[in-house]
Amino acid sequence: GVTYEDLMRGHGPAAGPGDEVLLDYVVSLEDGTRVDSTLDRGLPVPVVLGEAFVRGLDDGLDGICAEGRRRITVPPVLAYGDQGVP
């Protein structure tokens, strides 16, 4: 399943289903190849928990606090699956 490691705890109330969070992300393959990054574009994306564009992010972001940082690992079946990236 989805695993995560808190790199920085953040502060304030924890995010839960229905809450919107601004997300900066870096997507890498298991071999370390960088696939996508909002940091490269300089634009974080809004994500409503329970409606994330990658299913596994809902689990990985649940409970994160404002300005928190997490390393979230999403297995392929909970990311884009067999369909790949649209």
C-alpha positions, -999 to 999 in steps of 0.1 A, spaced: 0 0 0 9 36 3 36 46 27 48 80 38 75 95 59 71 129 76 101 151 67 87 181 85 56 180 107 40 213 99 15 230 122 -22 236 127 -51 211 122 -45 180 102 -60 178 67 -88 152 62 -113 142 35 -128 172 17 -100 195 27 -80 213 0 -43 213 2 -17 230 -21 7 204 -32 42 206 -46 54 172 -58 82 154 -75 74 121 -92 102 96 -96 104 60 -107 118 33 -85 152 37 -103 153 74 -93 143 88 -128 125 121 -123 92 120 -143 74 152 -133 77 180 -108 56 211 -98 89 225 -85 102 227 -121 71 246 -131 70 268 -100 33 261 -95 18 240 -67 -15 222 -75 -46 223 -54 -58 188 -43 -91 180 -25 -85 150 -3 -107 122 -15 -105 135 -51 -67 134 -58 -55 129 -94 -35 99 -81 -56 76 -59 -28 69 -35 -23 106 -27 -55 106 -7 -40 81 17 -6 98 17 -19 133 24 -45 124 50 -34 140 83 -8 163 69 -6 198 85 0 232 70 36 235 57 43 199 64 65 179 41 61 142 33 78 116 12 49 95 -1 55 62 -19 26 51 -41 27 17 -57 18 17 -94 -16 0 -89 -26 30 -67 -11 56 -90 -19 54 -127 -22 16 -129 -22 -2 -163 -36 29 -180 -4 49 -176 -4 86 -175 -33 102 -194 
